[in-house]
Amino acid sequence: MGVLDPSLAEPRMDVKSGDVKSAAPVLEVFASYQGEGLYVGQPQVFLRLFGCPLRCRWCDTPGSWSIPREATARVRRTGSVESEEAWATPFRAATWITSLDPEAKRAVSVTGGEPLLWPEFLRSLPDFLGGRRLHLETAGGHPAALERVLPAVDHVSLDLKLPDDLDPPETDPATFERARGGPERAVVEATPHTEGEWADARERCLELVKGQDAAVKIIVTGGRSADDYEELLDDVERLAPELPLFLQPVTPLAGVRAPKASELHAVVDRALEHGLAARVVPQVHRFLRLP
């Protein structure tokens, strides 16, 4: 169906009260073009959620890290931006998506932040999307949540991290729960801190998405050698070699510089040595100056 059936609406509730377990904090909803990964260039509706325990040094949306006490969601329509209560049930979020894509012609990409902090929201969202495909963008640090959510999504973009590219995480999912003052989620995982913890999470996530509609992305930054990416490439070859691998030169930000051509070529050559289907794609939406 092209539009939401009003009979599917949930009863009106105060999501701040903790009565709605599947609610999540929405930062913004907007229509644009996918700028990264397997579906680059595809028109999509983006649903960005608040909350991320990671501190990627190149992050272009640090405003998504924490959840303001009086958080609001921005719903960007042509020529206007409307503010809504951020804490939204899947049905409420789907109404915003439908207002931007009434004929259900665009896939929905859930990004963040880290969407896997809100697994019950993700599990319930497809019930209200009117047949739209649901794409998930995740850093792959929460494999238990990914396993819980995987049956509900149509595509996973798995962004593998080098621990050295992350500042120490400031909080874990349980802290976000306390910030909300709501019920515990079905899955509350500690964020990986050490290289060993990241290796375990990465291995579990790759095992989950192998054979699925999924892709792997690795950010390539300046000042690094191909050896720095060896463990990531080795894990992809060992666990999910059939997945397309996107090597994304970082968009320079906050003192993080883009790789030199020689540095990028070296990483690509190393990926090819591993027999991986490597592609180099920058952040296309940044070049087009789109959100």
N, C-alpha and C positions, 0 to 999 in steps of 0.2 A: 504494500500500500504506500501511496505517496505522502500521506500526512498522518499525523498521530490520531488514533482513535480516541476521542474524549473519554470513552468508557474505560480506558486503561489508566486513567489518572488515579494517583494515590490520594488518600484523604489528606486534607490540608493539615500539616503538622508543623510545629516549631522545631526545625532541624537542630537548633542549638540545644534543645532540651535533652538530646541523646536518645529520642524515641525512634529515630530513623537510622538504623545501623549502616545502611548503604550510602549515606550522604558523604560527600566529599567537597573540599573547598575549591571552587572554580575561580581561576584568575582571569581568564578571558576566553571568548569564543569569537572566531572570525573565519571568514572564507578567504583562501589564498591558494597558492600553488606549492606543492611539496618541493622543498629545496634540497633534500638530501636523500640518499639511499636508493632503493630499488624502484620506487615509484616517483622519482624526481620529475618535476614538471607537471604532475597530475593535479588537476583541480581538486581540492579537498576542503573540508571544514575542520578547523583545528580547535580542539578543546584542551586548554592548558590548565593544569591543576597546580594549586599551591603545594608547597612542602617538598623539601629535598635535603637529606642529610649529607649529601656530598658537597664538596667544594672544588669543582673542576676549575683550574686556574684560567681557562679560556671561556668560562661560562658567559653567554651573552644575555642570560635572563636571571641575574642574581636576585631580582625582585621576587622570584618564585621560591626562594629558599625557605623563608619563614612565613608563618601565617599571621597577619596582623590581627589584633584583637577585634577590630571593626572592619574586617576584610570585605571588599566588594568585588563583584565580577564585572568585567567590561564586556559587553556584547556589542561587537563592532558591526554595524550595518552600514550600507552605502550612504555616505554623507552624515552619519551620526554614530555616536557611541553612547550606549545606555548603561547605567550602573544598576546592578541587581545585588541582592543578598548573595554572598559568596557560597555559603553552605547550601548545597543543592542535592536533592535526590536525583537518581538517574532519570526519572520522568521529567523533572524540572529542567535538567541539563538538555534533555532531548527536545523539549519545547523550544529552547534557544536555537538548537541546531536546525530544527524544522523551519524556524523563522528565516534562516539564512539559506536553506536548501529545501524549499517546500515540495519539490518533486522527487526528492531522494536520489539525485543523480551523482552526488559526490560521496566518496568515502569519508569516514571520520577518523582523524588522527588524534589520538590522545597523547599529550606530551606534558612536560612539566618544566621545573620540578621533576619528581620521580613518581609516575603514576602508580607504581606497585606498592606505594604506601597505602593505597585505598583499594584493596582487592575486591571487597564486596560491591563497591560502586561499579567497578569494571565488569564484574560477573553479571550484574543486573542490567547494565546499560543496553546491551543488544535487544532486550525485550521491548525497548521503546524507540528503536532507530528506524523502523519502517523498512527494513531490508537493506539498509546501508551497510557496506563493509566497515569493519572496525579495525583500525591499525593501532598498534601499541609501540611507542618509543620508550625504551628503557635502558638504563645503565647496566643492568644485569647483576646487581648486587643483592637481589632478594629472590633467590631461586624458589623458595617455598611459595611465595606469593605468585611467582610466574607460573608454577605448576598448577596453582589453583585457578588462575585466570586464563590459562592457555586455551581451554575449550571454548571460551567466549569470544576470542579474537580471531580475525582472519589473516593478520600479518603481524610479525614481530620484527622490529628493527632493533638489533642488539648492539649497543654501543660499548665495546670493550675498552676498559680503562687501564692505563699504566698507573700503578699506585703512586709513582713519583710525580705524576701530573695532578695529584689531588692534595689539597691542603687537608689537615686533620678534620674529620667530620665533627660538627659541633653538637649534633644531637642524633638520636635514634628515633624510629617510628613511635615508640612508646611515649616519647616526649611530645610528639605531635598530638597523640591522643589526650595527653594531659592538657595541652593547650586548648583543645576543643572542650574538654570536660565531659566527653561522651563515653560510650561503651567501648570495651576492648574489641579490636578487630579479630577476625578468625585467625589471621596470620600476623604476628608482630615479630619481625626479625631484626636482630642487631645488624647494623651496617658493617661490612668488612673494614677492618682497620689495617691489618698486617698484610704483607705480600702473600703469606700462606692462606689467609682467609679469603683474599681476593682470588687466588688461584682456585680454591675450592668452589667459590661461588661461580666463577667463570666456567669451570668444568661442568657443574650441574646445569647451568643455563644452556650451554652448548648442547649437552645431551638432550635437553628438553626440546630445543627448537630444530634439531636435525631432522630432515625429512619433512619439515613444515614449510609453509609459505613464510619465509624469513630471510633476513639478510644480516650480515655482520658489518659493523662500521668501526674503523680505527682512526682516531684523530692523529695526524702527523704534524709534529711541531718542530720548530727550528732548533738547532743545536743538539739534535739526537742522531745517533747512528742506527743503522739497520739492526745491529745487535740488540738495541734496547727493545725492539719489537719482536725478538725471536720467540720468546715464550708465548706471546699471544698468537703468533702465526703457527707455531708448533701445535698449540691446542686446537686451533681451527682445523688444521690438516688432520689431526688425530681423531677429532670428535665429530666434525661436521664439514668435511672437505667439499661437499656438493653445494654449500651455500655461497652465493655471490658475496664477495668481500669488497667493501668500499673503503678506499684509503682517502681520507678527506684532509687536505691541507688546512691547517687551522686558519681561521680568520683572525688576523692580529688584533689582540685585545688585552688590555690590562698588563702590558709588558710582555706578553707571550707573542713571540714572533713567528711568522710563517717560515716553513722550511725553504732552504735554497733548492734550486733545481737538482743539484747533485745529491742532496739529502733525500729528496722525494724519490729520485730515480733509484737510489740504493734500496729503499724500502720496497718499492715495486719489484725490483729484481729479486729481492729476498722472498717476497710473496710468490713470485712465479717459480722460484726454486722449490717451494713447498707444493707446487702443483695447484695453487689456488686460483680461482677465477677473479683476479684483482681488477678493479676499475678505479680510476682517479676521478673524483667528482668533488668540486668545491661546494660551498654553500651558495647555491644558485640564487636563492631568494635575496641574499645579501647583495649580489651583483645587480639584481633587478630592483633593489631598494624597496622590497616588500616586507611585510611583517612576518 
